[in-house]
Amino acid sequence: MAVLNKIRQRGLFLIIIIALALFSFVLSDLFRNSDALTSKSLNIVGTINDKDITREYFLSKVEITQRQLGPNTSNNQVMNRVWDQEVRQAVFESQFEKLGISIEKDQMKDILSKSLATNTDFQNEVGLFDENIMNEYIANLKETPAAYQQWVDYENSLAANALQQDYMNLVKAGLMGTLAEGKLEHQLEGNKVDIKYVQIPYTSIPDSTVTISKSDISNYIKRHSKDYEVEESRNLHYVEFKEVASVEDENAIKADLELLLEDRLVYNEVTKTNDTVVGFRKTQDNEAFINSHSDVKFVDRFVTKSNLPTAVADSIYNLNVGEIYGPYKDGQTFKLTKIIAEKQLPDSVKVRHILIPFVGAASAAPDVTQTEAEAKVTADSVLAVVKSNPSKFPELVEALSSDQGSKANGGRYDWHPYNTMVPEFRDFEFEGKTGDIGVVKTAFGFHIIEIEGQKNKQRMIKVGTISREIEPSEATIDKVFRDASNFEIAVANKDFQEVATENNYALRPVNSIKILDESIPGLGNQRSIVRWTFEDATKVGDVKRFNIPGGYAIVQLTAKNKKGLMNVEDATATVLPKLRKEKKAQIIRERVKATSIEDLAAAENTTVKTAAAINMKNPTLSGAGKEGLVVGTAFGLKEGETSKLIDGDKGVYMLQVTKITPVVELDSYQAAANRVGQQKISTVNSKLYNALKEASEIEDNRAKTVQ
């Protein structure tokens, strides 16, 4: 009791202590999760020029776009598409607001009338767009909120596109070429110089003799920082464990197929006796046998040699009826192929037909009323007529045939190859002979067919193939799992690369993965791996196993690259060739003592080349290619003057101007100025938006809110 009294006496003190502890707990959590203090709400997907895109709005747009694009487009691709659309819209809207331009009611009517002009739902009796019909349609839509919202979205889309076009037109209207620009354009094209030059190519110095250090590359990156700015990224490497069939698995599949060839005894649990199971070689019911033992069902048709797998076509085609080839490997399957029948069949035929449909037949029109039995009677009657009087065939096609694909051509299908038509139709036209007329039933109805011609009869064979997909066995799948697990355990305490090398596993490095990427080279769409590399809890050196289609990937995060300048390792591939050129140019300059092109050619054991009528508009040297600095230098020299050494794109040059041909002056440069103006206007559509986007403030929070 004494203790309780003391607690009561100090109750206020205890409450304060507890409150401070809770407050401290909340603060510590906030500091651990700094995003809660510094970032936008998780409900904001992004902000473009102070316009927030909410998570709810963004995901609703993603859902609509996903339905439009279909299941073959990944969720990440859809999100990127919606984001790009929203950024474009927001970037332009900020410009519209500054200029005070908008789409007014009358302009919206004009936009709608143009957009819907060819839509028959909004046309009157003379085929013209009718605003009253559209207004009535919109009024009816308002009774269904979801449908009406789709219409509003449609109008907003049209308005946004129209505003963007208006904005583009305003910019284009402000672009022109001045007379001074026209004169410069004329001079760049028309001023010509002839030169002779010596080129000392960089390739004359072996790469192995030029040493480039990491510090050289680092300094180059700093000097050209704008070219090597990168986003935050991650580097990783991985080892893939694929569940693929082993040699033993393949041999087991082949052995199973070989067992099917001959008759075998199978113990019958019911009769307690051995039953003889007929093998593939002796079976008379090939279709049933194949369908019972093959991953691919039997296809009842004749084929030519060209239809057989190329590698084994000769071996199969030369077999006699009843003989079998295999087991043989064809792609990712093992097969047994048997020749079931052979015939001399044409490679193409020409027929005409009349199709009599019945209720329930495929593609039968709603007004078809004849039953199958009634349609058969009609077909037999038509057959009797055309047999006795073939001239009536076109007339009966027009009156009775439901096949719109051939009706306009008198029911005729001109020369076509085997297997063009459905099987019943195909068998009649290819296995009959020219002049045959008969009735054939297919899923579409009863056909009265006349064979009008056949070409190029040849041997065709009917093959029956037992096909087995090459798949890993359970034992192989278990082994892959064990190997992946053992590797994952081993790299927990050892170097990832060393363990991979010791076990002869292929190590795949992947660099510069961005936060919104979804594909990993070699693994395909693996958004989960990308997300893992960007999680705060994932540290450099961490390893994780991921399930991938057909196996596992053991992944290690190797680097976290901050936003800023590219690191030396990643930049080496592009920087190294440039630095080599610089150092080779320096080596060439240090060894060259000649002051004339003839002396230089002699000293470098090369020849003096010539280039005539070069101009600044297209700075190309015959025999050397595009060399802007070299051509520019030529236009800065006087006739007969020799240049100093020039570091070009493909080598070090020395040149001498042999002739200057100035451009003919014009009375007016307006035509050239107009061309310059058109060139400027033509770049608006391709460059304006990118320029506006670069100047905008864009905060992308998709990785934290929806990815």
Number of C-alpha atoms within 10 A of each C-alpha: 6 7 8 9 10 10 13 12 11 11 12 10 11 13 11 11 12 11 11 12 12 12 12 12 11 12 12 12 12 13 11 10 12 11 13 13 10 8 11 16 16 16 16 22 25 24 18 20 16 13 15 15 20 16 19 12 12 19 15 11 16 21 14 13 17 19 11 11 11 10 9 7 13 13 16 18 15 21 22 15 14 20 20 12 12 17 22 17 16 22 23 18 20 17 14 16 10 8 10 9 13 15 16 9 9 9 13 16 13 12 17 18 18 12 12 17 16 13 13 12 14 20 18 13 8 7 13 14 22 17 17 12 14 17 12 11 14 15 12 12 16 13 10 10 10 11 14 17 13 13 15 13 12 13 15 14 13 17 19 17 13 17 18 19 13 16 17 16 14 11 13 18 10 9 15 17 19 16 17 13 19 21 18 16 18 20 18 16 14 19 18 20 23 19 23 18 23 24 25 22 18 22 11 11 16 10 14 7 9 14 10 17 10 12 10 14 21 18 12 18 21 14 11 11 14 11 11 17 15 17 15 17 21 21 18 24 19 25 22 20 20 18 20 16 18 16 10 12 18 19 13 14 20 21 12 13 22 15 12 18 18 13 15 13 11 11 11 11 8 6 8 8 11 12 12 12 13 16 16 27 15 13 16 13 9 18 16 12 19 20 17 13 16 17 14 14 17 19 13 12 16 19 20 16 16 10 9 15 12 11 11 15 14 13 13 21 19 11 14 14 14 16 15 21 16 19 21 16 18 16 9 11 18 21 20 23 19 24 20 20 15 15 14 13 24 21 19 19 23 19 21 23 26 30 26 27 32 23 18 17 17 12 14 18 13 8 7 14 14 15 14 18 10 13 19 21 13 16 25 15 11 20 22 14 15 18 15 10 10 13 11 13 22 20 12 17 24 17 11 16 22 21 20 11 10 18 21 12 14 17 26 21 16 15 14 14 15 19 15 10 12 11 14 13 19 18 16 18 29 23 12 17 17 17 13 15 23 20 20 18 17 16 14 19 23 26 25 24 23 28 21 19 18 21 14 10 13 12 15 19 24 18 24 24 27 25 25 22 17 20 17 20 18 12 12 18 19 13 13 19 17 12 14 21 14 11 20 20 12 14 19 13 8 10 11 22 17 13 16 17 11 8 10 9 16 13 17 14 14 16 18 18 21 18 20 18 19 20 16 16 11 10 13 11 16 16 16 13 20 21 18 14 27 20 11 8 9 16 16 15 15 15 21 16 18 15 12 15 11 11 16 20 21 20 24 24 22 20 17 19 19 13 11 13 20 23 16 17 11 12 16 18 10 10 18 17 12 15 19 19 23 15 15 24 23 13 14 20 14 9 10 13 11 16 13 16 24 16 15 22 19 12 13 16 9 13 15 16 17 17 17 14 14 22 21 19 14 13 16 17 21 11 10 14 11 16 17 17 13 23 21 13 15 27 18 11 16 15 17 12 13 20 21 15 20 17 23 22 18 17 21 21 21 27 26 22 23 18 16 19 12 11 13 10 11 9 6 11 18 17 14 20 22 17 16 21 19 15 14 14 20 12 11 17 13 10 10 12 16 14 11 14 17 10 11 16 13 17 15 16 20 19 13 17 16 15 16
